[in-house]
Amino acid sequence: MTPKQACLNLLGLSRRAKQQIAGENLTLTAIRNQSAKLVFIASDAGPSTAKKFHDKAQSYDVPVIDTLTRAELTAANGKPRTVIAITDAGFAKKMVSIMTK
């Protein structure tokens, strides 16, 4: 299993465990509230969306993974989303460790 596939599997598990927030407005709120432990931004997101979330996540010291496409995030999540926030520290830590290998 590739690291990308393992991360997508964990993304699906986090959705079923209700440990993620999907959508732009909710994700921004989660970053501001510091409840977001990790943010996924689709690699094919628009430049203004990508910049907005990269800047906001950097200012609140939230790690970002932006190597997955919108189609991959949609397949793992079940809903078409460009931005997803993980709210559980355990899921976030494991996803970051998988994707940085």
C-alpha positions in Angstrom: 0.0 0.0 0.0 1.4 3.4 -0.9 1.6 6.2 1.6 -1.0 8.2 -0.3 -3.4 5.3 -0.2 -2.8 4.7 3.5 -3.5 8.4 4.2 -6.7 8.3 2.1 -7.8 5.3 4.1 -7.2 7.2 7.4 -9.1 10.1 5.9 -12.1 7.9 5.4 -11.8 6.5 8.9 -11.6 10.0 10.4 -14.8 10.9 8.6 -16.6 7.9 10.0 -15.3 8.7 13.4 -16.6 12.3 13.1 -13.1 13.7 13.6 -13.0 15.9 10.5 -14.5 19.1 9.3 -15.1 19.5 5.6 -15.8 22.7 3.6 -14.1 26.1 3.4 -16.0 28.1 6.0 -16.1 25.4 8.6 -12.4 24.7 8.1 -11.5 28.4 8.5 -13.5 28.5 11.7 -11.8 25.3 13.0 -8.3 26.8 12.3 -9.2 30.0 14.1 -10.6 28.0 17.1 -7.5 25.9 17.1 -9.5 22.7 16.9 -8.0 21.8 13.5 -4.9 19.7 14.0 -4.2 19.1 10.3 -5.5 20.7 7.1 -5.8 19.0 3.7 -5.9 21.4 0.7 -6.5 19.9 -2.8 -3.5 20.2 -5.1 -5.8 21.4 -7.8 -7.6 24.0 -5.7 -7.8 27.6 -6.9 -4.8 29.8 -6.2 -6.7 32.2 -4.0 -8.2 29.3 -2.0 -4.8 27.6 -1.6 -3.1 30.8 -0.5 -5.9 31.7 2.0 -5.7 28.3 3.7 -1.9 28.1 3.6 -1.6 31.5 5.1 -4.2 30.9 7.8 -2.8 27.5 8.7 0.7 28.9 8.9 -0.3 31.7 11.2 -2.0 29.3 13.6 0.8 26.7 13.3 -1.4 24.0 11.7 0.3 21.5 9.4 -0.9 21.3 5.8 -0.9 18.5 3.3 -1.5 19.6 -0.3 -0.4 16.7 -2.4 -3.8 15.1 -2.8 -6.2 16.1 -5.6 -9.8 17.1 -5.3 -10.9 13.8 -6.8 -8.8 11.8 -4.2 -10.2 13.9 -1.3 -13.8 13.4 -2.7 -13.3 9.6 -3.0 -12.0 9.3 0.5 -14.5 11.7 2.1 -17.6 10.8 0.1 -18.5 14.4 -0.6 -16.9 16.8 -3.1 -14.6 19.0 -1.0 -11.5 21.0 -1.6 -10.5 21.7 2.0 -10.7 19.3 4.9 -9.6 19.8 8.6 -8.8 16.9 10.9 -9.7 17.6 14.5 -8.2 14.6 16.2 -4.5 14.8 17.2 -4.0 11.1 16.8 -5.3 10.9 13.2 -3.4 14.1 12.3 -0.1 12.8 13.7 -0.4 9.5 11.9 -1.3 11.2 8.6 1.6 13.6 8.8 4.0 10.8 9.6 2.7 8.7 6.6 2.9 11.6 4.1 6.4 12.8 5.1 8.1 9.4 4.7 
